Amino acid sequence: FDLVLFGAFTRLTDSGLGCPDWPGCYGSASPVGAHASISAAQQAMPTGPVTLPKAWIEMIHRYLATAVGVLILVLAVVSWMERRRLSISPGWAWLTLLWVCLQGAFGALTVTMKLFPAIVTLHLLGGLVLLALLRAQSVSYELNASGDDPLPLHPQTRLALWLVYALLWLQIALGGWVSTNYAVLACDTFPTCQGGWWPPMALREGFTLWRELGMTAEGQPINFAALTAIHYVHRLFAYGVLVALAWLSWRLWSAPATRHHARWLLALLWWQFATGMSNVVFDWPLVAAVGHTGGAAGLVIAMTGALFGTRTADDTVSASKFNVSRLTS
């Protein structure tokens, strides 16, 4: 979770190319050894993308990612060694190890392809998938330690969980596309955009995925209507996702055993609304922007925990009848 937040901080401070090579910084293990190269690049272009503070931000992000990768490797090895005692398949841990290696490859492409929007968005999504994989494992370990089974839910509630989970991922992808294209300020009013409910938009140009940052697929500078389309589609879809989350929270609140899930979803729902609105109203402050990414990560954790901590009930058991001390303690 901390790595996801620091990745957002790295992107939002324009530090993604603070060290324009990979995995080191101008061939050194830290900006200390690359000080001369960084200073020369900064003198040539004082506003970046290479400056000493940005180089440190980028390298700290890489150090944190390496530490997470080492911990996931340890988790995979220990889960294999303890598989008989815990009666938990180590497959999830090894899948997570494979995924973090893929995520590292996308991190390298983010630098070598000069912040190519599609790659940066996939890198963001990959970090959240990694978070979901870790949360799924933590739920399995919690259930194993307590000796409990997943909580039975009405089939319709389980279906609602899956549907809202899918909507959440689509919304996160749209949000990542907004951020990686720097389209946050394309709409500077709320709830309207540029003072109207349907501003001029170039949807096709905005959602052409394979193109360089700030350029169209034909290599021309992207126009403002395309950035407006990127921002406003994300905002319009957000309204639907907020309603879906509120509806799901209402369903979960109706059963005492799942009320804690509803509380988390409601709290994160309001957090996302407040930080998203703050990005527009207060001209994209860094704290609100990082907080908005953190809220998305929190929703992934909460929704993944709700899915893997529950199961579809049979005809005679449901969460409303299920009394489990661990959920109310």
N, C-alpha and C positions, 0 to 999 in steps of 0.2 A: 504494500500500500504506500509506504514511504517512497519507494522507487517510482511509482506511478506519479505521485505528487511532484517529485523532483524532476521527473521527465517533463511534466507540464511546465514547471518553473524554467527549465532549460529552453524549451520552445518559446515560451512567452517573453523571455529576456533576449531572444534572438541569439542564443548561444549555441545553436545546433552546429554551426560551422566555426565555433571558437577554436577548435583544432581541426583543420581541414583535411587531415589524413586519419587513418584508423589502423590499428587500435591505439597507437601512441599519439604523441603531439609533436609534429615535425620530427618524427623518428625517436623521440625521447619518451621516457615513462611518465613524465610530468611536465607541466609548464616551466618548472625551474630549469630543466635542461634545454628547453626550447625558447628561453627568454630572448635571445638575440633574434631569432626568426620571427617571434611574435612582435617584438618591438619594430622590426623592419616593416612587417605587414601593417602594423598600426600607424606608422608614420606615413605609409603610402595611402592609407584610407583610414583616417582617424575615427570615423563613426562605425567601423566594422566592415565585414563580419568578424574579423579577428582582432581581439583586444585581450589584454592580460586577464581582466576579470571574467570575460566570456570563456577564455581558455580554461580557467580554473573551474567554472561552472560545468562546462562540458566534460572535463576529466573527472570531476567528482561524481557526475552522473554515471560515467563508465566504471568508476571504482565501485559504486553502489551496485551496479548491475553485475559486476564480477562477483561481489560478495553474495548476492542473491543466487547466482549460478552455482557457487560452491556449496551453499546451504542446500540447494535442491539436489545436488549430486550426493551429499551426505544423506539426505532424506531417502533417496532412491536406494542407496546401499543398505542403510539400516532397515528400511522396509522389507528388503529382500531377506536380510538376516533374521528378522523377527516375524516373518510371514506365518510360521506355524504357531508361534505363541499368541499372536494377535488375531489369527484367523481372518486377516484382511489381505486381499490381493495386492501385491506390489505394482500391479499394472498401471494404476493411476500415477504413482510416483515416477515410474519410468517414462510414461507419456509426458509428464510435466518436465522431466529432464530433456526429452526430445524437443519439446516446445520451447524451452528456454534457449536451446541452441539455435533453433529457427529464429527466435526473437533477436538473438545476438547478430544473426546474419542480416536481418532487416535493419538493425541499428547501424551496421557497417554501410549498408546501402543508403541509409538516410544521409550519411556524410558523403560517400563517394558519388552519389547522384544529385548532390547539391540541393537537398530539401525538396526533392520531387514530391508533390502533394500526395499522390496515390501511395507512395512508399511510406511517407510520414504518417498518413492516416492508418495504414496497415500496421505500422509499428505501435501506434497508440492502441489499436484494437488488440494486437497481440499481447500487450502488457496487461490489458484487462482480462483476456482469456486466461493468461497465466494466473492472475488473481483468482479467477473462478475455479481453476483446477486445484489451486491450493485450498480454497474454501471447501470444495467438495471433499477433499481428503480430511480436512479438520473435522467436518461433520461426521465422517466415518469413524475417526478415532474417538470422538466424543461419545458416539453411540456405543462403540465397543467398550469403552472404559466404564460406562454406566450400566451396560447390560440391557439397554432399552432397544426396542425396535423403532423404525421410523413411524412418525405419527400418522394414523390413517385419516385421510381427507375424503370428502365427498368427491366423486369423479368429476363433477362440474367445476368444483373449486380447483382441483388439480389441473384440469384443462385450462382454467382461467390463469393459473400460475404460468403455465407454459406459453400461453398466448401473450401475456403481458411481458414475459421474459424476452420473447422474440421481438416485440415492439421496442423494448428497452434497448436491445442491441442495435436495431435499425436507427433509433434516435441517437445513440452514441456515435454511430458511424457518420450520421449527418453532422453532429457536433464536431467531430474530428475534422470533417471536410471544411467546416466553417473556420476552425482554428488554423488548419494548415494552409488555407488560402488567405488568411488574414482578412476575413470578411466580417468580423464582429461589428465593426463600426459602419458597415454599409447601410444599416438602419439605425438612425440616431434618435429615434423617438419610440415611445412605448405607450400603449399597445399598437399604435399605428406604425407604419414604416415610411420615413421621409414625409410625414404629415398626412399620409393617405392609407387606405386599407388595401389597396392593390397597386403598389408602385410599379414603374417600368422594370421588367425583368427579362433577362435572356437565359431561359432555362437550359436550352441545349448547350450553349457555350459554357455556362456555369457548371454543368454536370457532365462535361466531357472529361473522363477520368484520366486518360493517359496524355498528359501534357506537362510542360515545365512550369515551375512556379511563376505566376504573373503573366503567363503566356497562353494563347489559344493553341489548339492542335496544329494550326497553320504557322505558328511561330510569331504571331502578332501580339502586341500587348493586350491583355484581357480588359474588357470595358467594364464600367461601373455597374451596368445593368446585370452583368453576369454575377458579380459579387453580391448584388442585391438579391438575386435569385437564390444563391447559396444560403445567405443569411435567413431570408424570409421563409423558405421551405423548412428549414430547421425549426424556426419559431412556430409556424403553423402546425407542424407535426408534434411539437412539444405540447401544444394544447391538448391534443388527442391522448398523448401518453400520460399527461397529468390526470386527465379524467379516468383513464384506464387504471392507473395506480390508485386513485381514490376509490374507485369501484372495487378493486381487488382488496384494498385495506378494509373496506366495509364488510366484505364477505369473510375475511379472516377475523375481524373483530367479533363477529357473531358467535364464534366458538371460543370459550375461555382458553383452551389449550393453544390456540394460535394467535391470541391477542398480542403477544409480545412481537410477533412478526408484523402485525398491523401497525403497532406503535413505531417501529423502525421505519417502515415504508412511509408513514405519514410525516414523520420528522424529516426524512430525506427528501420527500416530495416538496415540502415547504422550503427546505434549504436550497434545492435546485431552482425553484421559482425565484427566491430572493437573490441568489447569486447571478442567475441569468439576467434578471431585470437590472441588477446593479451594473453589469457589464455594459449595458446600453445607456442607462441613465447617467452613470458616472464616468463615461468614456473609457471603459475597459480597464479598471484598476487591476493591478497585478494580484492583489489578495483575493478579489472576487473571482478573477479568472482561474487562479489555481484552485480556489474553493469550489468552483463549478466542476472542475475535473475530479476533485476529491468526492463531491457528491455523486457523480456518476459511478466512481469506483465503489462508493459505499452502497449504492443501489445494486451493483453487481454482487457484492458480498451478501447483502441481505436477501436478494432474490435467489441466489445460488444456495444459500443456507436453508431457505424455505423449501426449495425443491428437493434437495438431497436429505433434508430432515423429515420429509413426509413421504407418504405413499398413497396410492389409490385405495380407498376403503372397499371392503366387500359390502354385501347387502345389509349386514347386521351391525357394522361398526362404522362410526364416523367420529371426527374430531369433537363434535358437540357432545358425544357420549364418553369420550376418552378422558380418563383421569390419570395424569402422570405427574408425579411429584417433582420431577426435575424441571418441568416447565413453569411451575408456580413457586419454586423455592427461591 
